[in-house]
Amino acid sequence: MNYNCNQNYNMAYQNAIVQDFANWAMKFMLSKFIVASAPHQDRRQVEMICDGISGLLDIVNPPQTQEGRALVVGTNIYNLSKFL
């Protein structure tokens, strides 16, 4: 279910924002853990794979709120800029 930004005072909208942020934080933490556990010589390649999978997951299951979408777009732009 997608929400509009006019629903800022709706409790369901506030919960959706929290859920979007929690999903982003879990992907971020898992990605950092996987990269840190990779051998040093392979970290760059593992980081690129994790960033690509994270972006793909955002396409398959996009955030529900406008704030969540902004966070995901900003993160994906940052991830792309690291490798260009």
Buried (B, 14 or more C-beta within 10 A) or exposed (E): EEBEEEBEEEEEBBEBBEBBBEBBEEBEEEBEEBBEEBEEEEBEEBBBBBBBBBBEEBEEEEBBBBBBBEBBEEBBEEBEEEEE
